[in-house]
Amino acid sequence: MEFLDARRLTGPSLLFDGPGAILDVLCSKGEAQRLIPVWQKHVERMLTELAWESCEFQSLLLSGGVSLGFTSPIDALYAASEINEWAFAACDAELNGVEQADFDEAVTAIRTAMAEEANPELLKLESQALEHGVSFLWDDDEASLGLGRRSQTWPVRELPDPESLDWAAFDDVPTGIVTGTNGKTTTVRLAAHIVRAAGHNVGFSSTDFIAVNDRIVDRDDWSGPGGARNVLRENDVDVAILETARGGLLRRGLGINKADAALITNIAKDHLGDFGSKNLDELLQCKWIVTRAVSNGGKLVLNADDSLLVKKSAEFKGDITWFSMDVDNAVVCEHTSRGGAAFVLDGQDLLIAEGDKKQLICHDHQIPITLDGAARHNVANALAAAALTWCMGVSLEDIGSGLKTMSQEENPGRCNVYQVQGFTVLVDFAHNPEALQAVLSMAGRLATKRKALCFGQAGDRPDGLIREFARSAWESGLDRVFVSELAKYHRGRESGDVFAVIRGELLNCGADAQQIEHHGEEIESLNSALEWAEPGDLIIMLALERSPELHERLDALV
């Protein structure tokens, strides 16, 4: 039994619909079953001593351990995390005989922490927002009422008297959430472009930046709850599209409590091996958290070509809109026969199907980021973005117009093609086997002489997944491989460890040692590949770091 983490959950999560504290413990299933009642007993003892209000307890058995949590007021979450840390130590003492800390000292320390964290004005504002049916967002620094254009924000220690507020002035803006394994950022960008083409100011968060229309608010990975709050506090936002990644969902929960629509693009092998996502079923459970935001009145958009999502969909009791690359998909046909809506591909036509009626949106080759329909994964992303924005109230005419007018330049790092001195360079973010196969499938439609791949892998991927990635790449018919070290992605491994796994698998697949190069940075791999390339060749650059330097280098050569 090993303590892993104790942290705050600031929004809907695997355990709760609202805030709470979670304790992650590495242990066997038997140890977890013994731990759960003992943990709850110790937490209840501490809460009683602190005169804590009633709370909800939850536990979740996971591969390799258990997550234990209890709900908490939003002005006591740090203290709740301290309670969980203390409770684990008390459990360790009771179950394993280790020395236990003095209970009275622990009570005094946690009571002091609670007093420092307490913010009754924040709780009062939260309560009044709930009573008035107004969206309430908060974090360590700020609290806000309403969303986007109809919002106002204050420092958490300088809050207004709720009685002085004009509550009718606060309202929501249409909000969509996008999660899944692959295609999130491209789909967010497509959806944002569609909404903007329809005449709205759109705010969106992603792994690359936060933006309102063309205005970049901040560059960084903003695919967690902080990104969602930042977008929804921008006073020129009419519509919000929020990328929501696995890490933020596990560590802090969902950034908002409700949305008009939520999209899950797919469930594929990525980030497997981390606690809470050690297998596809756990990854699915994590992504499924977004359904909590649309369980009461919102719409859920799902991929009918993903068997895991199809099976899981039976648990959702609300309104589902499907999308599929196959007009004859059995799930779609059954759904539309009952009057439901689905966005499908029929040959080259993107359609909406409702009942026995179908309506054309556009043709796949009219969408620039599909490269005349060759990039099939971006056709799927276009269907997903169309479904999401339709569920948010955008007309089919505006959806078609938006899909047809988003250029490759508006989707940097995703399926970008450069013609350089007679050869082709394809830049993409693909970083797991399924995404790689999509890129390689598209590359296979391009006429080339020789083919090279530049890539690296993060150290937090299991060896098996790294080997699968390397194997899939080599089996596509590569002539050269340029492997980047990616020091900032070592994530617990030593320099050269990931390269050793990749090189070993490539050699096992039949590569010659002379066909494998090792470089420190992605730009070094690209430069070496550019020196290697001849007219008619194809270089596939998988840019995990999403460095602007790569695109600047290629732009200078075009």
C-alpha positions as CSV (number, residue, x, y, z in Angstrom):
1,M,0.0,0.0,0.0
2,E,1.6,3.2,-1.2
3,F,0.5,6.8,-1.0
4,L,0.4,8.3,-4.4
5,D,-1.4,11.7,-4.3
6,A,-3.9,13.8,-2.3
7,R,-5.4,16.7,-4.2
8,R,-8.4,18.9,-4.8
9,L,-11.2,18.2,-7.2
10,T,-12.6,21.6,-8.2
11,G,-15.3,20.4,-10.6
12,P,-17.2,17.3,-11.8
13,S,-14.9,14.3,-11.7
14,L,-14.8,10.5,-11.7
15,L,-16.2,10.6,-8.2
16,F,-18.5,13.6,-7.8
17,D,-20.6,16.1,-9.7
18,G,-19.0,18.9,-7.7
19,P,-15.9,19.8,-5.6
20,G,-14.1,17.4,-3.2
21,A,-10.8,16.0,-2.2
22,I,-9.3,12.8,-3.6
23,L,-6.7,10.3,-2.3
24,D,-5.0,8.0,-4.7
25,V,-3.4,4.9,-3.3
26,L,-1.3,2.2,-5.1
27,C,-2.4,-1.2,-3.7
28,S,-3.9,-4.6,-4.5
29,K,-7.6,-5.1,-4.8
30,G,-7.6,-6.9,-1.5
31,E,-5.7,-4.1,0.2
32,A,-8.1,-1.5,-1.3
33,Q,-11.1,-3.4,0.1
34,R,-9.5,-3.3,3.6
35,L,-8.5,0.3,3.2
36,I,-11.8,1.8,2.2
37,P,-13.7,1.4,5.4
38,V,-10.7,2.3,7.6
39,W,-10.0,5.4,5.6
40,Q,-13.6,6.5,5.9
41,K,-13.6,5.8,9.6
42,H,-10.6,8.1,10.1
43,V,-11.9,10.8,7.9
44,E,-15.2,10.8,9.7
45,R,-13.3,11.0,13.0
46,M,-11.4,14.1,11.9
47,L,-14.5,15.8,10.4
48,T,-16.4,15.3,13.6
49,E,-13.6,16.9,15.6
50,L,-13.6,19.8,13.2
51,A,-17.4,20.2,13.2
52,W,-17.4,19.7,9.5
53,E,-20.7,19.7,7.7
54,S,-22.0,16.4,6.3
55,C,-20.3,15.2,3.1
56,E,-20.5,12.4,0.5
57,F,-17.9,9.6,0.4
58,Q,-17.0,7.8,-2.7
59,S,-14.4,5.2,-3.7
60,L,-13.3,3.9,-7.1
61,L,-11.3,0.7,-7.6
62,L,-8.7,1.1,-10.4
63,S,-6.1,-1.0,-12.0
64,G,-3.3,-1.0,-9.4
65,G,-5.1,0.9,-6.7
66,V,-8.0,2.9,-5.5
67,S,-9.2,6.5,-5.4
68,L,-10.9,7.7,-2.3
69,G,-12.8,10.9,-2.0
70,F,-15.2,13.1,0.0
71,T,-17.0,16.3,-1.0
72,S,-16.0,19.6,0.5
73,P,-17.0,23.3,0.5
74,I,-15.0,25.2,-2.0
75,D,-13.3,27.2,0.7
76,A,-11.9,24.1,2.5
77,L,-10.4,22.0,-0.3
78,Y,-6.8,22.5,0.7
79,A,-7.7,21.5,4.2
80,A,-9.7,18.5,2.8
81,S,-6.6,17.4,1.0
82,E,-4.6,17.6,4.3
83,I,-7.3,15.5,6.0
84,N,-6.8,12.8,3.3
85,E,-3.0,12.9,3.8
86,W,-3.5,12.5,7.5
87,A,-6.1,9.8,7.1
88,F,-3.8,7.7,4.9
89,A,-1.1,7.9,7.6
90,A,-3.7,6.8,10.2
91,C,-4.7,3.9,7.9
92,D,-1.0,3.0,7.4
93,A,-0.6,2.9,11.2
94,E,-3.7,0.8,11.8
95,L,-3.2,-1.6,8.9
96,N,0.6,-1.9,8.8
97,G,1.8,-1.0,12.2
98,V,3.8,2.1,11.4
99,E,4.0,4.9,13.9
100,Q,1.1,7.2,14.0
101,A,1.2,11.0,14.4
102,D,-0.4,12.7,17.4
103,F,-4.1,13.1,16.7
104,D,-4.5,16.4,18.7
105,E,-1.6,18.0,16.9
106,A,-3.1,17.0,13.5
107,V,-6.5,18.5,14.5
108,T,-4.8,21.8,15.5
109,A,-2.8,22.0,12.2
110,I,-5.8,21.2,10.0
111,R,-8.1,23.6,12.0
112,T,-5.5,26.4,11.4
113,A,-5.4,25.6,7.7
114,M,-9.2,25.7,7.5
115,A,-9.3,29.1,9.2
116,E,-6.7,30.5,6.8
117,E,-8.6,29.1,3.8
118,A,-12.1,30.0,4.9
119,N,-14.0,32.5,2.8
120,P,-17.6,32.9,3.9
121,E,-18.2,35.6,1.3
122,L,-17.3,33.2,-1.5
123,L,-19.7,30.5,-0.1
124,K,-22.5,33.1,0.1
125,L,-21.9,34.2,-3.5
126,E,-21.9,30.5,-4.6
127,S,-25.2,29.9,-2.7
128,Q,-26.9,33.0,-4.2
129,A,-25.7,32.0,-7.7
130,L,-27.3,28.6,-7.3
131,E,-30.5,30.2,-6.0
132,H,-30.7,32.6,-9.0
133,G,-29.7,29.9,-11.5
134,V,-26.6,31.8,-12.5
135,S,-23.3,30.1,-13.5
136,F,-20.6,30.5,-10.9
137,L,-16.9,30.0,-11.6
138,W,-14.1,30.2,-9.0
139,D,-10.5,29.4,-8.4
140,D,-7.7,30.5,-6.0
141,D,-7.7,34.0,-7.3
142,E,-11.0,35.0,-8.8
143,A,-14.7,34.3,-8.8
144,S,-17.2,35.1,-11.5
145,L,-20.9,35.1,-12.3
146,G,-22.3,34.4,-15.7
147,L,-20.4,33.4,-18.8
148,G,-18.6,35.3,-21.5
149,R,-20.3,38.5,-22.5
150,R,-22.7,38.2,-19.7
151,S,-20.1,37.6,-16.9
152,Q,-18.4,39.7,-14.3
153,T,-15.3,38.7,-12.3
154,W,-13.9,39.7,-8.9
155,P,-10.9,38.8,-6.7
156,V,-11.9,36.1,-4.3
157,R,-11.1,38.3,-1.3
158,E,-12.9,41.3,-2.7
159,L,-16.3,40.0,-3.5
160,P,-19.5,42.0,-3.8
161,D,-22.5,41.8,-1.5
162,P,-24.9,39.4,-3.3
163,E,-27.8,41.6,-2.3
164,S,-26.3,44.5,-4.2
165,L,-26.1,42.7,-7.5
166,D,-28.4,42.9,-10.5
167,W,-28.8,39.1,-11.0
168,A,-30.7,39.6,-14.2
169,A,-27.6,41.0,-15.8
170,F,-25.8,37.6,-15.6
171,D,-26.4,34.9,-18.2
172,D,-24.7,32.1,-20.1
173,V,-23.3,31.9,-23.6
174,P,-23.5,28.7,-25.7
175,T,-20.7,26.4,-24.6
176,G,-19.3,23.3,-26.2
177,I,-16.8,20.8,-24.7
178,V,-14.4,18.6,-26.7
179,T,-12.5,15.6,-25.4
180,G,-11.3,12.3,-26.7
181,T,-7.9,10.8,-27.6
182,N,-7.2,12.1,-31.1
183,G,-8.5,15.1,-33.1
184,K,-9.4,17.3,-30.1
185,T,-7.5,20.4,-31.1
186,T,-8.3,20.3,-34.8
187,T,-12.0,19.8,-34.0
188,V,-11.9,22.7,-31.6
189,R,-10.3,24.9,-34.2
190,L,-12.8,23.8,-36.8
191,A,-15.8,24.4,-34.5
192,A,-14.4,27.8,-33.5
193,H,-14.0,28.7,-37.2
194,I,-17.5,27.6,-38.0
195,V,-18.9,29.7,-35.1
196,R,-16.9,32.7,-36.1
197,A,-18.0,32.3,-39.8
198,A,-21.6,32.4,-38.5
199,G,-20.9,35.9,-37.2
200,H,-20.1,35.3,-33.5
201,N,-17.1,36.2,-31.3
202,V,-15.8,32.8,-30.3
203,G,-13.5,32.1,-27.4
204,F,-11.7,28.7,-27.3
205,S,-9.1,26.9,-25.2
206,S,-6.7,24.2,-26.4
207,T,-3.4,22.5,-25.9
208,D,-1.7,25.4,-27.8
209,F,-3.4,28.6,-26.5
210,I,-6.5,30.5,-25.4
211,A,-7.9,32.8,-28.0
212,V,-10.9,35.0,-28.8
213,N,-11.2,35.1,-32.5
214,D,-7.7,36.0,-33.7
215,R,-6.6,37.5,-30.4
216,I,-4.3,35.2,-28.5
217,V,-5.0,35.5,-24.8
218,D,-2.2,33.2,-23.7
219,R,0.0,30.6,-25.3
220,D,0.4,27.3,-23.3
221,D,-1.4,24.1,-22.8
222,W,-4.8,25.4,-21.6
223,S,-6.8,22.2,-22.1
224,G,-7.7,21.9,-18.4
225,P,-10.2,23.6,-16.2
226,G,-8.2,26.8,-15.9
227,G,-8.4,27.3,-19.6
228,A,-12.1,26.8,-19.5
229,R,-12.5,29.5,-16.8
230,N,-10.3,31.9,-18.6
231,V,-12.3,31.7,-21.8
232,L,-15.6,32.0,-20.0
233,R,-14.5,35.2,-18.2
234,E,-13.6,37.0,-21.5
235,N,-16.3,39.7,-21.9
236,D,-16.3,39.7,-25.7
237,V,-17.1,36.0,-26.0
238,D,-20.5,35.1,-27.5
239,V,-19.8,31.3,-27.8
240,A,-17.1,29.1,-26.1
241,I,-15.5,26.0,-27.4
242,L,-13.4,24.2,-24.7
243,E,-10.8,21.5,-25.3
244,T,-10.8,19.2,-22.3
245,A,-7.9,16.7,-21.9
246,R,-7.4,13.7,-19.7
247,G,-4.8,15.2,-17.4
248,G,-7.0,18.1,-16.2
249,L,-10.1,15.8,-15.9
250,L,-8.1,13.4,-13.6
251,R,-6.2,16.0,-11.6
252,R,-8.9,18.7,-11.0
253,G,-12.1,17.6,-12.7
254,L,-14.2,19.4,-15.3
255,G,-13.9,23.2,-15.5
256,I,-17.7,23.9,-15.8
257,N,-20.8,22.2,-14.4
258,K,-23.0,22.5,-17.4
259,A,-22.6,22.9,-21.2
260,D,-24.9,23.0,-24.2
261,A,-23.0,20.2,-26.0
262,A,-20.1,17.8,-25.2
263,L,-18.2,15.8,-27.8
264,I,-16.0,12.7,-27.4
265,T,-14.0,12.2,-30.6
266,N,-12.7,8.6,-29.9
267,I,-11.0,6.4,-27.3
268,A,-7.5,5.2,-28.3
269,K,-4.2,4.1,-26.8
270,D,-2.5,7.1,-25.3
271,H,-1.3,8.0,-21.8
272,L,-2.0,4.4,-20.8
273,G,0.0,3.4,-17.8
274,D,-0.8,6.5,-15.7
275,F,-2.8,6.0,-12.5
276,G,-6.4,6.4,-13.4
277,S,-5.8,5.6,-17.1
278,K,-3.9,2.3,-17.1
279,N,-6.1,0.7,-19.8
280,L,-8.7,1.8,-22.3
281,D,-11.7,1.2,-20.0
282,E,-10.2,3.6,-17.4
283,L,-9.4,6.1,-20.1
284,L,-13.0,5.9,-21.3
285,Q,-14.2,6.5,-17.8
286,C,-12.0,9.6,-17.6
287,K,-13.3,11.0,-20.9
288,W,-16.8,10.2,-19.9
289,I,-16.7,12.8,-17.1
290,V,-17.8,15.4,-19.7
291,T,-21.2,13.8,-19.9
292,R,-21.9,15.2,-16.4
293,A,-22.0,18.6,-17.9
294,V,-24.8,17.7,-20.4
295,S,-26.8,15.2,-18.4
296,N,-29.5,17.8,-17.7
297,G,-30.6,19.4,-20.9
298,G,-27.4,19.4,-23.0
299,K,-26.5,17.2,-26.0
300,L,-23.8,14.6,-26.3
301,V,-22.0,14.0,-29.5
302,L,-20.3,10.6,-30.0
303,N,-18.3,8.7,-32.6
304,A,-20.5,5.8,-33.9
305,D,-17.3,4.2,-35.4
306,D,-15.8,3.8,-31.9
307,S,-17.0,0.5,-30.3
308,L,-16.1,1.6,-26.7
309,L,-18.2,4.7,-27.1
310,V,-21.1,2.8,-28.7
311,K,-21.2,0.4,-25.7
312,K,-20.8,3.2,-23.1
313,S,-23.6,5.2,-24.7
314,A,-26.2,3.0,-23.1
315,E,-25.4,4.7,-19.8
316,F,-26.3,8.2,-21.1
317,K,-30.0,8.9,-20.7
318,G,-30.0,12.3,-22.5
319,D,-29.9,13.4,-26.2
320,I,-27.2,11.9,-28.3
321,T,-26.1,13.0,-31.8
322,W,-23.8,10.5,-33.6
323,F,-21.2,11.0,-36.3
324,S,-19.7,8.4,-38.5
325,M,-17.5,7.9,-41.6
326,D,-20.0,5.3,-42.8
327,V,-23.6,6.3,-43.9
328,D,-24.6,2.6,-43.3
329,N,-23.2,2.4,-39.8
330,A,-25.7,0.2,-37.9
331,V,-25.8,2.5,-34.8
332,V,-26.5,5.5,-37.0
333,C,-29.2,3.7,-39.0
334,E,-31.0,2.5,-35.9
335,H,-30.7,5.9,-34.2
336,T,-32.0,7.9,-37.2
337,S,-34.8,5.4,-37.8
338,R,-36.1,6.6,-34.4
339,G,-35.9,10.2,-35.4
340,G,-32.4,10.9,-34.0
341,A,-29.8,13.0,-35.8
342,A,-26.4,11.9,-37.1
343,F,-23.7,13.4,-39.2
344,V,-22.3,11.0,-41.7
345,L,-20.1,10.5,-44.8
346,D,-21.7,9.1,-47.9
347,G,-19.0,8.7,-50.5
348,Q,-17.6,12.2,-50.7
349,D,-20.7,13.9,-49.2
350,L,-21.0,15.1,-45.6
351,L,-24.6,14.8,-44.6
352,I,-27.0,15.2,-41.7
353,A,-29.4,12.4,-41.4
354,E,-32.6,12.7,-39.4
355,G,-35.3,10.0,-39.7
356,D,-35.5,9.1,-43.4
357,K,-34.2,12.5,-44.6
358,K,-30.7,13.4,-45.5
359,Q,-29.3,16.9,-46.2
360,L,-26.0,17.8,-47.8
361,I,-23.6,19.9,-45.8
362,C,-20.6,19.9,-48.2
363,H,-18.2,17.6,-50.1
364,D,-15.1,16.3,-48.3
365,H,-12.8,17.7,-51.0
366,Q,-14.2,21.2,-50.4
367,I,-12.7,21.2,-46.9
368,P,-9.1,22.5,-47.1
369,I,-7.7,20.6,-44.1
370,T,-8.8,17.3,-45.7
371,L,-6.3,17.8,-48.5
372,D,-8.9,17.0,-51.2
373,G,-10.3,14.3,-49.0
374,A,-7.0,12.4,-48.6
375,A,-6.8,13.2,-44.9
376,R,-9.6,10.9,-43.7
377,H,-9.1,11.6,-40.1
378,N,-9.8,15.3,-40.8
379,V,-13.0,14.3,-42.6
380,A,-14.0,12.6,-39.3
381,N,-13.0,15.7,-37.4
382,A,-15.1,17.8,-39.8
383,L,-18.1,15.6,-39.1
384,A,-17.5,15.9,-35.3
385,A,-17.2,19.7,-35.5
386,A,-20.3,19.9,-37.6
387,A,-22.3,17.8,-35.1
388,L,-21.0,19.8,-32.1
389,T,-21.8,23.2,-33.6
390,W,-25.2,22.1,-34.9
391,C,-26.0,20.9,-31.3
392,M,-25.1,24.5,-30.2
393,G,-27.6,26.1,-32.6
394,V,-25.4,26.9,-35.6
395,S,-27.3,26.5,-39.0
396,L,-26.3,23.9,-41.5
397,E,-25.6,26.6,-44.1
398,D,-23.1,28.3,-41.7
399,I,-21.5,25.0,-40.8
400,G,-20.9,24.2,-44.5
401,S,-19.5,27.6,-45.1
402,G,-17.2,27.3,-42.0
403,L,-15.9,23.9,-43.0
404,K,-15.1,25.1,-46.5
405,T,-13.2,28.3,-45.5
406,M,-10.8,27.1,-42.7
407,S,-7.4,27.0,-44.3
408,Q,-4.4,24.8,-43.4
409,E,-2.6,27.8,-42.0
410,E,-5.4,28.1,-39.3
411,N,-4.5,24.6,-38.1
412,P,-0.8,24.8,-37.3
413,G,0.9,21.5,-36.4
414,R,-1.9,19.4,-37.7
415,C,-1.6,17.9,-41.2
416,N,0.4,20.8,-42.6
417,V,2.0,20.2,-46.0
418,Y,5.0,22.0,-47.4
419,Q,6.5,21.6,-50.9
420,V,10.2,22.1,-50.4
421,Q,12.7,22.0,-53.3
422,G,10.9,19.2,-55.1
423,F,10.0,17.0,-52.1
424,T,7.2,17.1,-49.5
425,V,7.2,17.7,-45.8
426,L,4.1,16.8,-43.8
427,V,4.0,18.1,-40.2
428,D,1.5,16.7,-37.7
429,F,1.1,16.2,-33.9
430,A,0.3,12.5,-34.1
431,H,1.8,11.0,-30.9
432,N,0.1,7.6,-30.5
433,P,-0.4,4.5,-32.7
434,E,-3.9,5.4,-33.9
435,A,-3.0,9.0,-34.7
436,L,0.1,7.8,-36.5
437,Q,-1.9,5.3,-38.6
438,A,-4.2,8.2,-39.7
439,V,-1.2,10.2,-40.8
440,L,0.5,7.3,-42.5
441,S,-2.8,6.4,-44.3
442,M,-3.0,9.9,-45.7
443,A,0.7,9.9,-46.6
444,G,0.1,6.6,-48.5
445,R,-2.2,8.5,-50.8
446,L,0.7,10.8,-51.8
447,A,3.0,9.7,-54.7
448,T,6.5,9.5,-53.2
449,K,9.9,7.9,-54.0
450,R,11.4,7.5,-50.5
451,K,9.8,8.2,-47.1
452,A,11.3,9.4,-43.8
453,L,9.9,9.9,-40.4
454,C,11.0,12.3,-37.7
455,F,9.5,11.7,-34.3
456,G,10.1,11.2,-30.6
457,Q,8.0,9.8,-27.7
458,A,7.3,11.0,-24.1
459,G,8.9,9.0,-21.3
460,D,5.6,8.4,-19.5
461,R,4.4,6.0,-22.2
462,P,4.7,2.3,-21.4
463,D,7.5,0.5,-23.3
464,G,4.9,-1.6,-25.1
465,L,3.1,1.4,-26.5
466,I,6.4,3.0,-27.6
467,R,7.3,-0.2,-29.3
468,E,3.9,-0.4,-31.0
469,F,4.4,3.2,-32.2
470,A,7.8,2.4,-33.7
471,R,6.6,-0.9,-35.2
472,S,3.6,0.8,-36.9
473,A,5.8,3.4,-38.3
474,W,8.4,1.0,-39.8
475,E,5.8,-1.3,-41.3
476,S,4.5,1.7,-43.3
477,G,7.6,1.4,-45.5
478,L,10.1,3.9,-44.2
479,D,13.5,4.5,-45.7
480,R,14.9,6.6,-42.8
481,V,14.0,7.4,-39.2
482,F,15.2,10.5,-37.3
483,V,14.5,10.1,-33.6
484,S,14.3,13.2,-31.3
485,E,15.4,13.0,-27.7
486,L,12.8,15.6,-26.4
487,A,14.5,16.3,-23.0
488,K,11.5,18.1,-21.6
489,Y,9.3,15.0,-22.2
490,H,11.6,12.5,-20.3
491,R,9.1,12.4,-17.5
492,G,11.0,10.2,-15.1
493,R,13.3,8.5,-17.6
494,E,17.0,9.1,-18.2
495,S,18.3,10.6,-21.4
496,G,18.4,8.0,-24.2
497,D,16.0,5.5,-22.5
498,V,13.1,6.2,-24.9
499,F,15.5,6.2,-27.9
500,A,16.8,2.8,-26.8
501,V,13.3,1.3,-26.8
502,I,12.5,2.8,-30.2
503,R,15.8,1.8,-31.8
504,G,15.5,-1.8,-30.4
505,E,12.0,-2.2,-31.9
506,L,13.1,-0.7,-35.3
507,L,16.0,-3.1,-35.5
508,N,13.7,-6.0,-34.6
509,C,11.5,-5.0,-37.4
510,G,14.3,-5.2,-39.9
511,A,15.7,-1.7,-40.0
512,D,19.4,-1.3,-40.6
513,A,21.3,0.7,-37.9
514,Q,22.4,3.1,-40.6
515,Q,18.7,4.0,-41.3
516,I,18.2,5.3,-37.7
517,E,19.5,8.7,-36.5
518,H,19.3,10.1,-33.0
519,H,19.1,13.9,-32.4
520,G,18.5,16.0,-29.3
521,E,15.8,18.4,-30.6
522,E,13.0,18.1,-33.2
523,I,14.5,20.9,-35.2
524,E,17.8,19.0,-35.5
525,S,15.9,15.9,-36.7
526,L,14.1,18.0,-39.3
527,N,17.3,19.7,-40.5
528,S,19.0,16.3,-41.0
529,A,16.0,15.0,-42.8
530,L,16.0,18.1,-45.1
531,E,19.6,17.4,-46.0
532,W,18.8,13.7,-46.7
533,A,15.7,14.4,-48.9
534,E,15.8,14.4,-52.7
535,P,13.1,15.4,-55.2
536,G,10.1,13.1,-54.9
537,D,10.7,12.2,-51.3
538,L,8.3,12.6,-48.3
539,I,9.4,13.7,-44.8
540,I,6.8,13.1,-42.1
541,M,7.6,15.4,-39.1
542,L,5.7,14.4,-35.9
543,A,6.1,17.6,-33.9
544,L,5.3,16.7,-30.3
545,E,6.8,20.0,-29.0
546,R,4.7,22.0,-31.5
547,S,7.7,24.4,-31.9
548,P,7.0,27.5,-34.1
549,E,10.7,27.2,-35.1
550,L,9.8,24.2,-37.2
551,H,7.2,26.0,-39.2
552,E,9.5,29.1,-39.5
553,R,12.2,26.9,-41.0
554,L,9.9,25.4,-43.5
555,D,8.2,28.6,-44.4
556,A,11.7,30.0,-45.3
557,L,12.3,27.1,-47.7
558,V,9.0,27.2,-49.5
